[in-house]
Amino acid sequence: MINAIVAGAGGRMGGRIIANILETERIRVKGAFEHAAHPLVGQDAGIVAVGKEIKVKISPDLKSVIHEGDVIIDFTHPDASLEHIKIAHEFKKPIVVGTTGITPVQIQDISKVFKDIPCVIAPNMSVGVNLLYKLIDLTTRVLGDDYDIEIVEAHHRMKKDAPSGTALQLARVAANARGKSLEEVGVYERKGMIGERKKGEIGLQTIRCGDIVGEHNVMYATIGERIELVHKASSRDTFAKGAIRAALWVYDKDPGLYNMQDVLGLKDI
């Protein structure tokens, strides 16, 4: 049995992770925490998540529960997640991070920790989205530069970052498949007299409204036809289940930085 520590246990994602762990074999919740000022600190994490006592109280920080678990699951915000990775490194604990908004530069800044602990970092833990990454790579390589690429993402009104981490990763995959970096070809906003679309650019457009869990549409268009690859999430449980799958996978892995392509075995396809 793998003992999990859940970060952000008082939030929406933390609650769904706890709820799904309670329905999953081989893993259980042994630690849960929030930031010290959170009003749910001290409450039973199971009651907060599903209305069922599990005798695990929400603690005020990671260090206070670090010895309770075998693996940490973190869906919080970039600054907090980076600090949690450092604490995981200090105590030699595997960690799964699904926080969106962590940049490649930030990951590079803490790269030394991956020599000592296994860590899965993915902007989207959904199995379907990670299959989409693979399809984007294949589609972009086959279609070449004759097809324009536009990515439209939509999320709920409470989401703070834009574009979403998933949209950025989709764009990176497409750019890399063309031998470019996203910094070279990414276009994030169009307004006014912008002139004709430049060949090779990848557009990212953002929608924020209502309670949309997450939608991503990658369009390939040329003269005469358009191909669309679409993923729509209707429940946060898809991300929670992916994170739990990652936690079960990373628990006994060698130190290193992994992503969901590793977890799902997609890199060898």
KOLMARLO-320614 format. One record per residue (C-alpha): residue number from 0; residue in one letter; x, y, z. Coordinates in pm, whole numbers. Each point is the difference from the previous one (the first is absolute). Layout:
residues N
{num NUM	residuo A	X X	Y Y	Z Z} $
...
//
This chain:
residues 269
{num 0	residuo M	X 0	Y 0	Z 0} $
{num 1	residuo I	X 137	Y 340	Z -103} $
{num 2	residuo N	X -56	Y 287	Z 241} $
{num 3	residuo A	X -79	Y 330	Z -173} $
{num 4	residuo I	X 29	Y 357	Z 123} $
{num 5	residuo V	X -241	Y 238	Z -174} $
{num 6	residuo A	X 84	Y 369	Z -35} $
{num 7	residuo G	X -276	Y 259	Z -19} $
{num 8	residuo A	X -236	Y -234	Z 181} $
{num 9	residuo G	X -254	Y 277	Z 58} $
{num 10	residuo G	X -28	Y 92	Z -368} $
{num 11	residuo R	X -205	Y -139	Z -286} $
{num 12	residuo M	X 273	Y -214	Z -153} $
{num 13	residuo G	X 137	Y -115	Z 334} $
{num 14	residuo G	X -347	Y -115	Z 99} $
{num 15	residuo R	X -51	Y -194	Z -321} $
{num 16	residuo I	X 342	Y -165	Z 36} $
{num 17	residuo I	X -89	Y -111	Z 351} $
{num 18	residuo A	X -343	Y -123	Z -116} $
{num 19	residuo N	X 154	Y -205	Z -280} $
{num 20	residuo I	X 277	Y -143	Z 218} $
{num 21	residuo L	X -272	Y -134	Z 231} $
{num 22	residuo E	X -135	Y -198	Z -296} $
{num 23	residuo T	X 338	Y -126	Z -124} $
{num 24	residuo E	X 182	Y -317	Z 105} $
{num 25	residuo R	X 366	Y 2	Z 107} $
{num 26	residuo I	X -3	Y 360	Z 120} $
{num 27	residuo R	X -142	Y 188	Z 298} $
{num 28	residuo V	X 5	Y 351	Z 145} $
{num 29	residuo K	X 237	Y 25	Z 296} $
{num 30	residuo G	X 74	Y 372	Z -8} $
{num 31	residuo A	X -173	Y 317	Z -117} $
{num 32	residuo F	X 96	Y 365	Z 29} $
{num 33	residuo E	X -89	Y 357	Z -89} $
{num 34	residuo H	X 168	Y 334	Z 56} $
{num 35	residuo A	X 4	Y 101	Z 365} $
{num 36	residuo A	X -271	Y 268	Z -28} $
{num 37	residuo H	X -252	Y -224	Z -175} $
{num 38	residuo P	X -329	Y -26	Z 194} $
{num 39	residuo L	X -18	Y -379	Z -42} $
{num 40	residuo V	X 331	Y -72	Z 173} $
{num 41	residuo G	X -70	Y -241	Z 284} $
{num 42	residuo Q	X -308	Y -150	Z -165} $
{num 43	residuo D	X -22	Y -365	Z -105} $
{num 44	residuo A	X 107	Y -19	Z -366} $
{num 45	residuo G	X -256	Y -268	Z -79} $
{num 46	residuo I	X -290	Y 199	Z 142} $
{num 47	residuo V	X 110	Y 305	Z -201} $
{num 48	residuo A	X 32	Y -202	Z -321} $
{num 49	residuo V	X -288	Y -248	Z 12} $
{num 50	residuo G	X -175	Y 39	Z 335} $
{num 51	residuo K	X 164	Y -315	Z 137} $
{num 52	residuo E	X 251	Y -7	Z 285} $
{num 53	residuo I	X 337	Y -155	Z -86} $
{num 54	residuo K	X 186	Y 107	Z 316} $
{num 55	residuo V	X 247	Y 215	Z -195} $
{num 56	residuo K	X -1	Y 364	Z 105} $
{num 57	residuo I	X 95	Y 279	Z -239} $
{num 58	residuo S	X 337	Y 127	Z 120} $
{num 59	residuo P	X 140	Y 355	Z -45} $
{num 60	residuo D	X 303	Y -97	Z -211} $
{num 61	residuo L	X 175	Y -286	Z -176} $
{num 62	residuo K	X 282	Y -48	Z 249} $
{num 63	residuo S	X -244	Y -80	Z 280} $
{num 64	residuo V	X -127	Y -309	Z -190} $
{num 65	residuo I	X 297	Y -90	Z -220} $
{num 66	residuo H	X 85	Y -310	Z 203} $
{num 67	residuo E	X -354	Y -137	Z -33} $
{num 68	residuo G	X 16	Y -72	Z -371} $
{num 69	residuo D	X 188	Y -176	Z -278} $
{num 70	residuo V	X -93	Y 241	Z -280} $
{num 71	residuo I	X -131	Y 358	Z -22} $
{num 72	residuo I	X -273	Y 111	Z -242} $
{num 73	residuo D	X -7	Y 374	Z -65} $
{num 74	residuo F	X -255	Y 209	Z -190} $
{num 75	residuo T	X 47	Y 348	Z 149} $
{num 76	residuo H	X 168	Y 301	Z -163} $
{num 77	residuo P	X 348	Y 41	Z -150} $
{num 78	residuo D	X 182	Y 166	Z 291} $
{num 79	residuo A	X -145	Y -247	Z 252} $
{num 80	residuo S	X 69	Y -302	Z -222} $
{num 81	residuo L	X 363	Y 100	Z -54} $
{num 82	residuo E	X 45	Y 32	Z 376} $
{num 83	residuo H	X -165	Y -340	Z 53} $
{num 84	residuo I	X 238	Y -157	Z -252} $
{num 85	residuo K	X 294	Y 137	Z 199} $
{num 86	residuo I	X -144	Y -145	Z 323} $
{num 87	residuo A	X -58	Y -335	Z -173} $
{num 88	residuo H	X 366	Y 10	Z -102} $
{num 89	residuo E	X 109	Y 79	Z 354} $
{num 90	residuo F	X -187	Y -303	Z 133} $
{num 91	residuo K	X 63	Y -221	Z -306} $
{num 92	residuo K	X -366	Y -52	Z -88} $
{num 93	residuo P	X -142	Y -55	Z -350} $
{num 94	residuo I	X -241	Y 273	Z -111} $
{num 95	residuo V	X -267	Y 42	Z -268} $
{num 96	residuo V	X -73	Y 359	Z -106} $
{num 97	residuo G	X -301	Y 88	Z -215} $
{num 98	residuo T	X 12	Y 373	Z 65} $
{num 99	residuo T	X -48	Y 211	Z -310} $
{num 100	residuo G	X 213	Y 307	Z -68} $
{num 101	residuo I	X 343	Y -138	Z 93} $
{num 102	residuo T	X 242	Y 117	Z -270} $
{num 103	residuo P	X 288	Y -193	Z -159} $
{num 104	residuo V	X 238	Y 260	Z 148} $
{num 105	residuo Q	X -131	Y -70	Z 351} $
{num 106	residuo I	X 44	Y -373	Z -53} $
{num 107	residuo Q	X 355	Y 58	Z -121} $
{num 108	residuo D	X 74	Y 205	Z 312} $
{num 109	residuo I	X -75	Y -301	Z 224} $
{num 110	residuo S	X 135	Y -266	Z -237} $
{num 111	residuo K	X 260	Y -121	Z 252} $
{num 112	residuo V	X -272	Y -155	Z 219} $
{num 113	residuo F	X -90	Y -248	Z -273} $
{num 114	residuo K	X 336	Y -170	Z 51} $
{num 115	residuo D	X -118	Y -117	Z 341} $
{num 116	residuo I	X -378	Y -55	Z -20} $
{num 117	residuo P	X -249	Y -114	Z -264} $
{num 118	residuo C	X -242	Y 277	Z -96} $
{num 119	residuo V	X -290	Y 5	Z -244} $
{num 120	residuo I	X -86	Y 351	Z -120} $
{num 121	residuo A	X -280	Y 44	Z -253} $
{num 122	residuo P	X -221	Y 301	Z -73} $
{num 123	residuo N	X -286	Y -242	Z -63} $
{num 124	residuo M	X -34	Y -345	Z 158} $
{num 125	residuo S	X -290	Y -108	Z -222} $
{num 126	residuo V	X 65	Y -323	Z -190} $
{num 127	residuo G	X -193	Y 140	Z -297} $
{num 128	residuo V	X 200	Y 323	Z -13} $
{num 129	residuo N	X 327	Y -189	Z 13} $
{num 130	residuo L	X -114	Y -216	Z -288} $
{num 131	residuo L	X -83	Y 327	Z -177} $
{num 132	residuo Y	X 361	Y 115	Z 43} $
{num 133	residuo K	X 110	Y -311	Z -188} $
{num 134	residuo L	X -257	Y 60	Z -274} $
{num 135	residuo I	X 111	Y 362	Z -35} $
{num 136	residuo D	X 361	Y -107	Z -51} $
{num 137	residuo L	X -99	Y -254	Z -266} $
{num 138	residuo T	X -250	Y 229	Z -175} $
{num 139	residuo T	X 240	Y 295	Z -14} $
{num 140	residuo R	X 279	Y -212	Z -147} $
{num 141	residuo V	X -228	Y -149	Z -265} $
{num 142	residuo L	X -168	Y 327	Z -106} $
{num 143	residuo G	X 315	Y 212	Z -4} $
{num 144	residuo D	X 14	Y 377	Z -37} $
{num 145	residuo D	X -286	Y 32	Z -250} $
{num 146	residuo Y	X -259	Y -15	Z 276} $
{num 147	residuo D	X -66	Y 291	Z 237} $
{num 148	residuo I	X -25	Y -97	Z 367} $
{num 149	residuo E	X -235	Y 172	Z 243} $
{num 150	residuo I	X -70	Y -110	Z 359} $
{num 151	residuo V	X -313	Y 118	Z 180} $
{num 152	residuo E	X -36	Y -79	Z 370} $
{num 153	residuo A	X -295	Y 66	Z 232} $
{num 154	residuo H	X -17	Y -20	Z 380} $
{num 155	residuo H	X -214	Y 118	Z 290} $
{num 156	residuo R	X -11	Y 362	Z 109} $
{num 157	residuo M	X 211	Y -68	Z 313} $
{num 158	residuo K	X 312	Y -118	Z -186} $
{num 159	residuo K	X 284	Y 244	Z 59} $
{num 160	residuo D	X 260	Y -86	Z -267} $
{num 161	residuo A	X -32	Y 37	Z -376} $
{num 162	residuo P	X 56	Y -169	Z -232} $
{num 163	residuo S	X -47	Y -323	Z 191} $
{num 164	residuo G	X 302	Y -217	Z 68} $
{num 165	residuo T	X -158	Y -265	Z -221} $
{num 166	residuo A	X -39	Y 240	Z -293} $
{num 167	residuo L	X 360	Y 109	Z 36} $
{num 168	residuo Q	X 117	Y -361	Z 3} $
{num 169	residuo L	X -210	Y -80	Z -308} $
{num 170	residuo A	X 164	Y 296	Z -175} $
{num 171	residuo R	X 348	Y -109	Z 112} $
{num 172	residuo V	X -58	Y -350	Z -136} $
{num 173	residuo A	X -114	Y 141	Z -334} $
{num 174	residuo A	X 289	Y 247	Z -16} $
{num 175	residuo N	X 256	Y -267	Z 87} $
{num 176	residuo A	X -145	Y -229	Z -267} $
{num 177	residuo R	X 86	Y 277	Z -249} $
{num 178	residuo G	X 348	Y 43	Z 138} $
{num 179	residuo K	X -85	Y 331	Z 169} $
{num 180	residuo S	X -46	Y 130	Z 353} $
{num 181	residuo L	X -328	Y 149	Z 119} $
{num 182	residuo E	X 185	Y 322	Z 75} $
{num 183	residuo E	X 77	Y 31	Z -372} $
{num 184	residuo V	X -347	Y -68	Z -142} $
{num 185	residuo G	X -261	Y 58	Z 274} $
{num 186	residuo V	X -260	Y 275	Z -51} $
{num 187	residuo Y	X -226	Y 69	Z 297} $
{num 188	residuo E	X -227	Y 285	Z -103} $
{num 189	residuo R	X -123	Y 163	Z -316} $
{num 190	residuo K	X -159	Y 343	Z -18} $
{num 191	residuo G	X -17	Y 279	Z -254} $
{num 192	residuo M	X 173	Y 14	Z -337} $
{num 193	residuo I	X 242	Y -287	Z 52} $
{num 194	residuo G	X 56	Y -88	Z -365} $
{num 195	residuo E	X -2	Y -345	Z -151} $
{num 196	residuo R	X 67	Y -305	Z 214} $
{num 197	residuo K	X 369	Y -87	Z -3} $
{num 198	residuo K	X 93	Y -345	Z -126} $
{num 199	residuo G	X 92	Y -237	Z 281} $
{num 200	residuo E	X -146	Y 194	Z 291} $
{num 201	residuo I	X -207	Y -182	Z 261} $
{num 202	residuo G	X -291	Y 194	Z 144} $
{num 203	residuo L	X -131	Y -44	Z 355} $
{num 204	residuo Q	X -337	Y 147	Z 92} $
{num 205	residuo T	X -156	Y 5	Z 348} $
{num 206	residuo I	X -360	Y -13	Z 118} $
{num 207	residuo R	X -104	Y 41	Z 365} $
{num 208	residuo C	X -367	Y -40	Z 95} $
{num 209	residuo G	X -241	Y -180	Z 228} $
{num 210	residuo D	X 96	Y -338	Z 141} $
{num 211	residuo I	X 180	Y -155	Z -299} $
{num 212	residuo V	X 232	Y -268	Z 142} $
{num 213	residuo G	X 234	Y 1	Z -298} $
{num 214	residuo E	X -22	Y -8	Z -379} $
{num 215	residuo H	X 280	Y 2	Z -258} $
{num 216	residuo N	X -43	Y 16	Z -376} $
{num 217	residuo V	X 303	Y -30	Z -228} $
{num 218	residuo M	X -82	Y 102	Z -357} $
{num 219	residuo Y	X 208	Y -78	Z -309} $
{num 220	residuo A	X -125	Y 196	Z -300} $
{num 221	residuo T	X 113	Y 41	Z -357} $
{num 222	residuo I	X -170	Y 105	Z -321} $
{num 223	residuo G	X -289	Y -243	Z -47} $
{num 224	residuo E	X -6	Y -191	Z 329} $
{num 225	residuo R	X 27	Y 16	Z 377} $
{num 226	residuo I	X 84	Y -266	Z 259} $
{num 227	residuo E	X -97	Y 47	Z 364} $
{num 228	residuo L	X 126	Y -197	Z 299} $
{num 229	residuo V	X -217	Y 71	Z 303} $
{num 230	residuo H	X 5	Y -98	Z 366} $
{num 231	residuo K	X -278	Y 96	Z 242} $
{num 232	residuo A	X 13	Y -74	Z 371} $
{num 233	residuo S	X -337	Y -14	Z 175} $
{num 234	residuo S	X 130	Y -85	Z 348} $
{num 235	residuo R	X 311	Y 71	Z 205} $
{num 236	residuo D	X 4	Y -370	Z 79} $
{num 237	residuo T	X 182	Y -66	Z -328} $
{num 238	residuo F	X 296	Y 202	Z 133} $
{num 239	residuo A	X -23	Y -157	Z 344} $
{num 240	residuo K	X 0	Y -354	Z -140} $
{num 241	residuo G	X 301	Y 82	Z -217} $
{num 242	residuo A	X 188	Y 139	Z 301} $
{num 243	residuo I	X -71	Y -313	Z 202} $
{num 244	residuo R	X 117	Y -214	Z -290} $
{num 245	residuo A	X 320	Y 206	Z -7} $
{num 246	residuo A	X 47	Y -41	Z 377} $
{num 247	residuo L	X -32	Y -378	Z -25} $
{num 248	residuo W	X 248	Y -1	Z -289} $
{num 249	residuo V	X 267	Y 234	Z 141} $
{num 250	residuo Y	X 13	Y -152	Z 349} $
{num 251	residuo D	X 280	Y -248	Z -79} $
{num 252	residuo K	X 168	Y 172	Z -296} $
{num 253	residuo D	X 360	Y 115	Z -22} $
{num 254	residuo P	X 73	Y 370	Z 61} $
{num 255	residuo G	X -81	Y 222	Z -294} $
{num 256	residuo L	X -245	Y 242	Z -154} $
{num 257	residuo Y	X -295	Y -175	Z -163} $
{num 258	residuo N	X -328	Y 99	Z -164} $
{num 259	residuo M	X -326	Y -174	Z -82} $
{num 260	residuo Q	X 144	Y -127	Z -328} $
{num 261	residuo D	X 234	Y -211	Z 217} $
{num 262	residuo V	X -281	Y -107	Z 232} $
{num 263	residuo L	X -221	Y -115	Z -289} $
{num 264	residuo G	X 281	Y -157	Z -203} $
{num 265	residuo L	X -69	Y 230	Z -297} $
{num 266	residuo K	X 362	Y 93	Z -66} $
{num 267	residuo D	X 66	Y -341	Z -151} $
{num 268	residuo I	X -294	Y 15	Z -243} $
//
